[in-house]
């Protein structure tokens, strides 16, 4: 079983999908640490409900990214985490974590990268009036959603699609795809 740390900033629906897949035996992973950069986010309650060790912080309480990532790194080492799994974590990962966890930081993004990187990918796709968007699971590098792609799944955009309806469709794909891809990765079925 792989020891993972999950990072999230918001409600944590992908975090919950990882928890559920782990509890159901579909994902052979032990969530040893949850990291959240937004005190008060609902994802914190999800971690508390499962008794998962947490590190919750506010970036403004630190001098900069290097400082809070040093604290994170210490927490990660204490937990024994082997992988960092980003599940709606809305900050770029800096050199401190990238160096220590090279090739072991995974992210999920609500578009078919390289299309619509960064924030509000769903809004970007709707504004561009594309017919297909999707979900990408990728390794994290120093860029914004620029790391090597592990897996992608398309999601069709209907003519009358709203932000809410597209987000729901994308979440449905994410919640199935992410645990499946992680399981395959942890079982060495996928190679970087």
N, C-alpha and C positions, 0 to 999 in steps of 0.2 A: 504494500500500500504506500502510495506517495504521500508525503507530508506537504500540504500546500497552505499558502497564505492567500487570502482573497482580499482584494482592495476594492472598495466601492465608495461613491460619493452621495448617492441618492437613495431611492426606495429599495434598491437591491433585488429586483426581480430575477436577474441572472444569478445573483448570489443564492437566492432561494432555490433556483433550479439546480444549482450545484449541490446544495445541501440535500435536496430531495433525491437526486440521483445517487449521491453517496449513501444515504440511508437505505435506498432500495437495492443497493448492490450493483447498480449500473455504472458507477464510477468508483474505482478502487482508489479512493483518496481520503485522507484524514485532514480535515480543516483545522490546522493547529494555531492559526492566528487570523483575525479579521482586522483590517486597517481601514479607517474612515477619516477623511479630512474635513468632515462637516458635522460638528457636534449637533445633535438633534435630528439627524437623518434617520429615516425609518429603518434603513438597513442595520443600524445599531441594535434596534429592538429584535430584528431577526437573529442576530448573533447572540443576544442575551437569551432569547427563547431556547436556543440550542446549547447554551453553556459554553460557547466558543470564546476563547481568550481574545481580548480586544486591545487595540491601540487606537484611540480616537484623539485627534489633534486639530488645531486650527493653525494654518500656515502663518497667520499674522503674529502668533506667539513666538515665532522663531526669526532669527536674523536673515534666513534665506533657505533655499532648497537644500543646500549642502548640510545645513545644521539639522533640519528635521529628518533628512534621509539618513544621517548618522544615527539618530535615535531609532528610526525604523530598522536600520541594519542590525542594531543591537537586539531589538525585539525579535527580528527574524532569526537571528542566530540562537537566541534563547529558546525559541519555539522549535527549532530544528527544521524549519521550512526548507523544502528542496526546490519548490517552484513558487513564483508569484503569479497569481491569476487575477487579471484586471477585469472587473465586472461592473462597468459604469464608473470607473475612477476617472475623474475629470482633470487630472493633472499630468503633465509630461513627466516621465521618469527621468531622473538625472543621472549623472555619471557615477555617483556613489553606488546606487543599486544596479545600474547597468553593468558595471565592472564585476561586482560580486556575483550577480545572477545571470551572466552572459548566456544567452541561448535558453534561459529558463524563466523568461517573463512572457506571458501570453496575454493577448487582448482580444476582445470581441468588439466589432464595430458595425453599426447599422447601415452599411452600404456595401456595394461591390467595389472595394478598393481596387485601383487608385481613385475611383470616382468618389467625390464628396467626403474628403477627409475632414477631421476636426469636429467642432461642435455643430450641432443641429443638422446632421446628415439627412434626416428625414425631411426637414424643411428645405434643404438644398435640393434634394431630389424632386420634391413637389414643384419648387420654383423653376427648375430646369425642364419641367414637363416631360420627363423621361417615362418610358413605358415599363421599365424594369429597374428595381433597386435590389436590395438583398442584404446579406449578412456575410461578414468576413471574420475569420479567426486568423490571427497572425502573431508572429513573434514581434516583440517590441525592440526597437532600436532608438537612437537618439532623436529621430524625427517624429513628426506628428502623423501617426498611422502609415508609416513608410516601411515597416519591417517586413521580412519575407512572409508571404501568404502561406498558410497551412491548409485552409479549406474555405470554400465559399458556397453559398446557396442563394439562388435568385428568388426574388419576390416580385410578382407582377403588380403593377400599379394600374388600377381601374380608372376610367374616365372621370368618375364621380368621387374619387378617393379623397378623404379628408386626412388631416394630420393624425387624428385619433384612430381612424380605421387602418391607416398604413402602419402606425406604431403598433397596433394590436397584432397585425399580421407579422410584422418583423419580430416582435417579442415571441410569438408562437414558434417561429423558426429558431430564434436564438436559444430558447429554453430547451429545445431538443438537440440542436446542433452542438452547442458548446460542451455539454457533458460527454456527448458521443466522441467528439474530436479529442477532448482531453483524455478520455479513456484509451483511445487508440494511440495517442501520443505517449501516455504513460506505459503502455504495453509495447512500446517500440515498434508499432505498426507503421508509424509515419517517421520519416527522416527529414531533418532540417536541410 
